[in-house]
Amino acid sequence: MPDQALAERELTPQSKWWRFSASFNVAPSRYVPAVRLHEGRSEAVMMRWGLIPAWAQGDISVAQWQRLSCAELERSPLFHGPWLNGQRCILPFAGFYTWRLTAAGHRQPYFVQVADRPVFPVAALWDRTEDDGGDVIEGCAILTVPANPLLASIQTANREMPAILAAEECETWLHGTPAEARRLLRTVPDTLLRSHAVSPRVNSLSCDDASLVRAVG
């Protein structure tokens, strides 16, 4: 997660309800910053990373989706409603990790970022679920697209990558029709990304400091 001021400069939400600081190791179920529409205006909120469908009635044990392949958008009964209802949001990223399985069987992490952009927007869906006691959970799932050749050369499995938006596409993603938003979900070219191997310390959620994104030999 980036610094809040940088995220606000990049996404320029009209209402700001979020509070967060930079983080270098974000785990599922953690609350993350997101920008969505509310009554026609963009608002910045914190959402749980892990979408729980509305029909789950607040039961987090039913299932939680951290990511959803764009290939499943139209045919998945779990996400058909949020997609057609325009429950789209944008997550500000400073970068993300992906892993390569080495010949020795170790998971070597790589840090990936967009070249010359300290913050970049990633497309996501959100949903709201409420239990019998009235407690509400709003959660989100990152949308993924097929990995470009750079990331496919690193990844051993699950060759997908976050659906990265261009800055000028954020307005359409939030305000556009499903058809208009769907056209924005595509793989970005290798030339836009930079990647390097980082310390396996990132594999431990107890670690969260800037050294996690530094290149290792």
Number of C-alpha atoms within 10 A of each C-alpha: 20 20 16 16 12 16 25 17 10 16 21 15 19 13 14 14 12 15 11 15 10 17 14 20 20 17 13 13 17 12 18 23 24 28 31 23 19 11 6 9 13 20 19 25 19 20 24 21 25 25 28 29 27 20 13 16 19 21 17 16 8 11 12 20 17 19 18 20 16 19 13 14 18 13 10 12 10 16 20 13 16 18 20 14 11 19 20 26 25 26 27 25 21 21 20 18 19 20 21 19 14 10 7 6 8 11 15 18 23 25 20 18 19 20 13 10 13 16 23 24 24 21 24 27 22 26 21 20 20 18 15 9 8 10 10 14 20 21 27 31 26 24 24 24 19 20 22 17 13 14 22 16 11 19 20 14 10 11 17 20 24 25 22 25 19 11 11 8 14 20 12 14 24 22 17 15 13 17 9 12 20 14 10 17 21 18 18 19 11 13 9 11 17 15 19 15 20 20 17 15 14 22 15 10 11 9 14 16 12 11 13 20 22 12 13 11 6
